[in-house]
Amino acid sequence: MRKAIVYASVHHRNTEKLAKNIAEECQVDLIDAVKRSDADLSSYDIIGFASGIYFSKFHQSILEFAEKNLPDDKKVFLICTYGGSANYKSIEQTLDKKRSKVIGKFGCKGYDTFGPFKLVGGIAKGHPDEEDIKNAVEFVKVL
Ligand SMILES: Cc1cc2nc3c(=O)[nH]c(=O)nc-3n(C[C@H](O)[C@H](O)[C@H](O)COP(=O)(O)O)c2cc1C
């Protein structure tokens, strides 16, 4: 069973922290959508999309990557880190067009110093923490 995670992590590398820990524990190939706009995903059985939440959406690079590279009818899972709350709508709109089957979603807090939060030293400090990482690894292991 071949798995890949396509990720974008531009704020504090919160999402990358999850992705890298998952890759260490599970057999998963990582693709950084900020650095690479193309990849052949056809040989993967399950594809994950992981991103911070920016203005209520997955990162633009993920949305564009999925639109361009995700084959139809794939099994997909979603991971996000967020300062306030998870939001999967943006990526799900793209996945709908590709007739993807979403087999799981995982979200956790991620350190956030955007805008006014910077003034108070940021929110969700220390996240993703060890517990978040453990939960994320477990989530992918059982898919
Ligand atoms: C420009 C910007 C916009 C953000 N917008 C949201 C948002 O709408 N909702 C939310 O819960 N968090 C928001 N955040 C916080 C990030 O989702 C959070 O810090 C996330 O863990 C960042 O992931 P990363 O370090 O992998 O990029 C925003 C952060 C930035 C920098």
PDBQT file of the ligand as one rigid body, heavy atoms in Angstrom, charges set to zero:
ROOT
HETATM    1  C1  LIG A 201      -1.491  34.518   6.974  1.00  0.00    +0.000 C 
HETATM    2  C2  LIG A 201      -2.066  33.579   8.023  1.00  0.00    +0.000 A 
HETATM    3  C3  LIG A 201      -3.429  33.368   8.081  1.00  0.00    +0.000 A 
HETATM    4  C4  LIG A 201      -3.969  32.458   9.042  1.00  0.00    +0.000 A 
HETATM    5  N1  LIG A 201      -5.320  32.250   9.054  1.00  0.00    +0.000 NA
HETATM    6  C5  LIG A 201      -5.845  31.372   9.951  1.00  0.00    +0.000 A 
HETATM    7  C6  LIG A 201      -7.247  31.097   9.943  1.00  0.00    +0.000 A 
HETATM    8  O1  LIG A 201      -8.024  31.616   9.140  1.00  0.00    +0.000 OA
HETATM    9  N2  LIG A 201      -7.726  30.231  10.884  1.00  0.00    +0.000 N 
HETATM   10  C7  LIG A 201      -6.907  29.617  11.795  1.00  0.00    +0.000 A 
HETATM   11  O2  LIG A 201      -7.402  28.853  12.621  1.00  0.00    +0.000 OA
HETATM   12  N3  LIG A 201      -5.563  29.841  11.813  1.00  0.00    +0.000 NA
HETATM   13  C8  LIG A 201      -5.013  30.693  10.905  1.00  0.00    +0.000 A 
HETATM   14  N4  LIG A 201      -3.651  30.919  10.880  1.00  0.00    +0.000 N 
HETATM   15  C9  LIG A 201      -2.777  30.140  11.808  1.00  0.00    +0.000 C 
HETATM   16  C10 LIG A 201      -2.153  28.919  11.113  1.00  0.00    +0.000 C 
HETATM   17  O3  LIG A 201      -3.134  28.114  10.529  1.00  0.00    +0.000 OA
HETATM   18  C11 LIG A 201      -1.360  28.062  12.116  1.00  0.00    +0.000 C 
HETATM   19  O4  LIG A 201      -0.342  28.789  12.760  1.00  0.00    +0.000 OA
HETATM   20  C12 LIG A 201      -0.780  26.845  11.383  1.00  0.00    +0.000 C 
HETATM   21  O5  LIG A 201      -0.311  25.915  12.327  1.00  0.00    +0.000 OA
HETATM   22  C13 LIG A 201       0.360  27.239  10.459  1.00  0.00    +0.000 C 
HETATM   23  O6  LIG A 201       0.909  26.090   9.888  1.00  0.00    +0.000 OA
HETATM   24  P1  LIG A 201       2.397  26.049   9.299  1.00  0.00    +0.000 P 
HETATM   25  O7  LIG A 201       3.360  26.465  10.383  1.00  0.00    +0.000 OA
HETATM   26  O8  LIG A 201       2.550  24.628   8.887  1.00  0.00    +0.000 OA
HETATM   27  O9  LIG A 201       2.402  26.977   8.132  1.00  0.00    +0.000 OA
HETATM   28  C14 LIG A 201      -3.099  31.803   9.965  1.00  0.00    +0.000 A 
HETATM   29  C15 LIG A 201      -1.710  32.050   9.889  1.00  0.00    +0.000 A 
HETATM   30  C16 LIG A 201      -1.192  32.924   8.929  1.00  0.00    +0.000 A 
HETATM   31  C17 LIG A 201       0.306  33.164   8.873  1.00  0.00    +0.000 C 
ENDROOT
TORSDOF 0
